[in-house]
Amino acid sequence: LGDVYKRQPTYLYLVRHGQAVVNVEPIIGGMRGDSGLTPLGVRQAECLRDRLASGEVKADILIASTLPRARQTAEIIAPALNLPVTYEPELHELRTGDEADGLPIEEYRRRFGWIDLERQPFQEVDPGGESWATFQLRVGKTLYDITQEYAGKTIVAVCHGGVIDGSFNYFLGLNPLLLPPTGGATSNCSLTLWKHIQYHGRPKWTLARYNDDWHLLNLEPPQNWNLLDIAPASPPENKE
């Protein structure tokens, strides 16, 4: 990687958005289906804002997915970092097609079935949607582009659980066709910190924090669904 990595560490804070309406309903939350945060999600983002206002994270750039739930979260925490929000559509969650966007989950499953992401990594989730493999390629390229552009800086990126899952595949060099070990367990408004440092003379990414959400301890636990939490439909019973 570039010489700037040798001079100064790069810090990448990944923030999952607050609890969203599409997490609770649940519905498919693309640009049309995503109606932003729930009242609890707003409060989660405010708790994170209050924590960041202490100066704990001295960020140089604040980036956010353009999906409404991430935009709203970023706009809430921006004053604490004293930074404008730079929007990046490539930080979106796994994308579904236009026909699926906004559908209730049961209607989605009735129309398109349910793809087992681990067993069918090259299968699009619905017409016009991404496969797990193409999603992971997008996540890896986006994280590479961001950390190259802002090498040696402290970056805060407000994104989605799937993007944070994908960061494990990318930074740890795991198989991008497999679901990562985090498996959809990233909490709303938690902090995940990746550091690019010199280790025995070699540059390498290390995981410094995952699911750091102590600022949410006094809030009620969220009730969310996640694409990775829902098992595929059971196969037909063998009657032979």
C-alpha positions as CSV (number, residue, x, y, z in Angstrom):
1,L,0.0,0.0,0.0
2,G,1.0,3.7,-0.3
3,D,3.8,5.3,1.6
4,V,1.4,7.4,3.7
5,Y,0.4,4.1,5.5
6,K,4.0,3.9,6.7
7,R,3.9,7.3,8.2
8,Q,0.6,7.5,10.1
9,P,-2.0,4.9,11.1
10,T,-5.4,4.9,9.5
11,Y,-8.5,4.5,11.8
12,L,-11.8,3.4,10.3
13,Y,-14.8,3.5,12.6
14,L,-17.8,1.7,11.2
15,V,-21.2,2.7,12.7
16,R,-24.3,0.7,12.1
17,H,-27.4,2.9,11.8
18,G,-29.9,3.2,14.6
19,Q,-32.9,0.9,14.7
20,A,-34.9,1.5,11.6
21,V,-38.6,1.2,10.8
22,V,-37.7,-1.5,8.2
23,N,-36.0,-3.5,11.0
24,V,-39.2,-3.6,13.0
25,E,-42.0,-3.9,10.5
26,P,-40.2,-5.9,8.8
27,I,-40.0,-4.8,5.2
28,I,-37.4,-4.8,2.4
29,G,-35.6,-1.4,3.0
30,G,-34.1,-0.1,-0.2
31,M,-34.4,3.6,-1.2
32,R,-38.1,3.3,-1.6
33,G,-38.9,1.1,1.4
34,D,-36.6,2.8,3.9
35,S,-38.5,5.4,5.9
36,G,-35.8,6.1,8.4
37,L,-35.3,5.5,12.1
38,T,-37.8,4.5,14.8
39,P,-38.1,6.7,17.9
40,L,-35.8,4.2,19.6
41,G,-33.4,4.5,16.7
42,V,-33.3,8.3,17.0
43,R,-32.5,7.9,20.7
44,Q,-29.8,5.4,20.0
45,A,-28.2,7.9,17.6
46,E,-28.5,10.7,20.1
47,C,-26.8,8.5,22.7
48,L,-23.9,7.9,20.3
49,R,-23.8,11.6,19.5
50,D,-23.5,12.4,23.2
51,R,-20.7,9.9,23.6
52,L,-18.8,11.3,20.6
53,A,-19.2,14.9,21.9
54,S,-16.7,14.0,24.6
55,G,-13.9,14.1,22.0
56,E,-13.3,10.4,22.2
57,V,-13.1,10.1,18.4
58,K,-11.3,12.9,16.6
59,A,-12.5,12.2,13.1
60,D,-11.2,13.8,9.9
61,I,-14.1,12.7,7.7
62,L,-17.7,11.5,8.2
63,I,-19.1,9.3,5.5
64,A,-22.6,7.7,5.3
65,S,-24.6,5.4,3.1
66,T,-27.4,7.3,1.3
67,L,-30.1,5.0,2.6
68,P,-32.4,7.1,4.8
69,R,-31.7,5.1,8.0
70,A,-28.0,5.7,7.7
71,R,-28.4,9.3,6.5
72,Q,-30.5,10.2,9.5
73,T,-28.1,8.5,11.9
74,A,-25.1,10.4,10.4
75,E,-26.9,13.7,10.5
76,I,-27.7,13.2,14.2
77,I,-24.0,12.5,15.1
78,A,-22.4,15.0,12.8
79,P,-22.6,18.0,15.2
80,A,-20.6,16.0,17.8
81,L,-17.8,15.4,15.3
82,N,-18.1,19.0,13.9
83,L,-18.1,17.6,10.4
84,P,-20.4,17.7,7.4
85,V,-21.6,14.4,6.0
86,T,-20.2,13.0,2.8
87,Y,-22.6,10.6,1.2
88,E,-21.5,7.3,-0.4
89,P,-24.1,5.1,-2.1
90,E,-21.7,2.2,-2.4
91,L,-22.0,1.8,1.4
92,H,-25.6,0.5,1.0
93,E,-26.8,-2.7,2.5
94,L,-27.2,-5.7,0.2
95,R,-29.4,-4.4,-2.6
96,T,-32.7,-5.9,-3.7
97,G,-34.3,-5.0,-7.0
98,D,-37.0,-2.4,-7.7
99,E,-39.8,-5.0,-7.6
100,A,-38.8,-6.1,-4.1
101,D,-38.1,-2.7,-2.5
102,G,-40.7,-1.9,0.1
103,L,-42.4,-5.3,0.2
104,P,-43.3,-6.8,3.5
105,I,-41.1,-9.8,4.1
106,E,-43.9,-12.4,3.8
107,E,-44.9,-10.9,0.4
108,Y,-41.3,-10.9,-0.6
109,R,-40.9,-14.5,0.2
110,R,-44.2,-15.4,-1.6
111,R,-43.0,-13.7,-4.8
112,F,-39.3,-14.5,-4.8
113,G,-38.6,-17.3,-2.3
114,W,-35.6,-17.0,-0.1
115,I,-32.0,-17.4,-1.1
116,D,-29.6,-19.2,1.2
117,L,-26.8,-16.7,1.0
118,E,-24.1,-19.2,2.1
119,R,-25.1,-22.1,-0.1
120,Q,-26.0,-19.9,-3.1
121,P,-23.5,-17.0,-3.0
122,F,-23.8,-16.3,-6.7
123,Q,-27.6,-16.3,-6.8
124,E,-29.3,-12.8,-7.0
125,V,-31.7,-12.4,-4.0
126,D,-34.4,-11.3,-6.4
127,P,-34.7,-9.9,-10.0
128,G,-32.4,-6.9,-10.2
129,G,-30.9,-7.5,-6.7
130,E,-27.4,-8.4,-5.7
131,S,-25.9,-11.8,-4.9
132,W,-23.9,-12.3,-1.8
133,A,-20.8,-12.5,-3.9
134,T,-21.4,-9.2,-5.8
135,F,-22.3,-7.5,-2.5
136,Q,-19.0,-8.6,-0.9
137,L,-17.1,-7.4,-3.9
138,R,-18.8,-4.0,-3.7
139,V,-18.1,-3.8,0.1
140,G,-14.4,-4.7,-0.3
141,K,-13.9,-2.2,-3.2
142,T,-15.6,0.6,-1.3
143,L,-13.6,0.0,1.9
144,Y,-10.4,-0.1,-0.2
145,D,-11.3,3.1,-2.0
146,I,-12.3,5.0,1.2
147,T,-9.2,3.9,3.1
148,Q,-6.9,4.8,0.2
149,E,-8.4,8.2,-0.3
150,Y,-8.2,9.0,3.4
151,A,-5.1,7.1,4.3
152,G,-3.5,8.3,7.5
153,K,-6.8,9.8,8.7
154,T,-9.5,8.9,11.1
155,I,-12.7,8.0,9.2
156,V,-16.2,7.5,10.6
157,A,-18.5,5.7,8.2
158,V,-22.2,5.2,9.0
159,C,-23.4,2.1,7.2
160,H,-25.2,-1.2,7.7
161,G,-24.9,-4.5,9.4
162,G,-24.1,-6.3,6.1
163,V,-21.3,-3.9,5.3
164,I,-19.7,-4.4,8.8
165,D,-20.0,-8.1,8.3
166,G,-18.3,-7.8,5.0
167,S,-15.5,-5.7,6.6
168,F,-14.4,-8.9,8.4
169,N,-14.1,-10.8,5.1
170,Y,-12.2,-7.9,3.5
171,F,-9.8,-6.9,6.3
172,L,-9.1,-10.4,7.6
173,G,-8.7,-11.9,4.2
174,L,-11.5,-14.4,4.7
175,N,-13.4,-16.2,2.0
176,P,-15.9,-13.6,0.6
177,L,-18.3,-16.4,-0.5
178,L,-18.9,-17.4,3.1
179,L,-20.9,-15.6,5.7
180,P,-18.5,-13.9,8.1
181,P,-18.1,-15.0,11.7
182,T,-20.1,-12.0,13.0
183,G,-23.2,-13.4,11.1
184,G,-25.6,-10.5,11.5
185,A,-24.9,-9.8,15.2
186,T,-23.9,-6.2,14.9
187,S,-25.8,-3.9,17.2
188,N,-27.6,-0.7,16.1
189,C,-25.4,2.4,16.7
190,S,-22.4,0.3,17.8
191,L,-18.8,1.1,16.9
192,T,-16.5,-1.2,15.1
193,L,-12.9,0.0,14.8
194,W,-10.3,-1.2,12.3
195,K,-6.7,0.2,12.5
196,H,-4.1,0.1,9.8
197,I,-0.7,0.0,11.5
198,Q,2.8,-1.3,11.1
199,Y,3.2,-4.8,12.6
200,H,6.8,-6.1,12.7
201,G,7.6,-3.8,9.8
202,R,4.6,-4.8,7.7
203,P,1.4,-2.8,7.2
204,K,-1.7,-4.7,8.4
205,W,-5.3,-4.1,9.4
206,T,-6.3,-5.1,12.9
207,L,-9.6,-5.2,14.7
208,A,-9.6,-2.9,17.7
209,R,-13.3,-3.0,18.7
210,Y,-16.5,-4.7,17.7
211,N,-20.0,-4.1,18.9
212,D,-18.9,-1.3,21.2
213,D,-22.3,0.0,22.4
214,W,-21.9,0.8,26.1
215,H,-23.6,4.2,25.4
216,L,-26.8,2.3,24.8
217,L,-26.9,0.3,28.1
218,N,-29.8,2.3,29.6
219,L,-32.0,1.9,26.5
220,E,-34.6,-0.8,26.0
221,P,-33.2,-3.7,23.8
222,P,-34.2,-3.3,20.2
223,Q,-36.3,-5.9,18.4
224,N,-34.8,-6.2,14.9
225,W,-34.8,-8.6,12.1
226,N,-31.8,-9.0,9.8
227,L,-31.4,-10.7,6.4
228,L,-28.8,-13.0,7.9
229,D,-31.1,-14.0,10.8
230,I,-33.8,-15.5,8.7
231,A,-33.3,-19.1,7.7
232,P,-34.3,-20.2,4.2
233,A,-37.5,-22.0,3.8
234,S,-37.3,-25.7,4.8
235,P,-37.0,-28.1,1.9
236,P,-40.0,-30.3,1.1
237,E,-40.3,-33.3,3.4
238,N,-39.1,-36.5,1.8
239,K,-42.1,-38.9,1.8
240,E,-40.3,-41.8,0.3
